[in-house]
Amino acid sequence: MARFAIRVPTVDDLLDPYSVEPLASRPMTDDVRERILDAWIDTRGERPARLTVEIPSDQRREGLAPQLEKAIRNDLEETRDDSRELKIYTRSELRHAQIAFVFLIICQLGSTLMSNDGAVLRSVSQGLVVLGWVAMWGPADKFFRGISRRLSYRRYKELADVPIEVSWAD
């Protein structure tokens, strides 16, 4: 296979729309990065020579393609460097995970205290357990994504060296 391609509907779907970085330094969205990685892993037997990112032609602006290519390259290189070590949470995400864990423990304790006192309290008890686990959903997802990123270090290392092309599709 000579190349592989992904298509994104807009530049904001490709790059983090909330980033204050200049366009060429903005990170890709997690969804796009994961799609690229999945496509790369799926082509294991015949590694492509080029990554093509297709964007609708109505998004085209003068000088945009080189900036997007640079942003994609920067993101893949930064992801490669970040995946060298196991970095799961930022400081704010760690705080969120700690709060969610404490909330889960409180819900578990409350559930234990209520579980033996009638049908209504048993229902509330089960609801507390569910509520506690729902609070842990985001931190747990972040944890597993961090592990996956670390395990994908070699793939990100390969991707960081692949030539990148932005093309405009109709």
Disulfide bonds with the S-S distance in Angstrom:
none
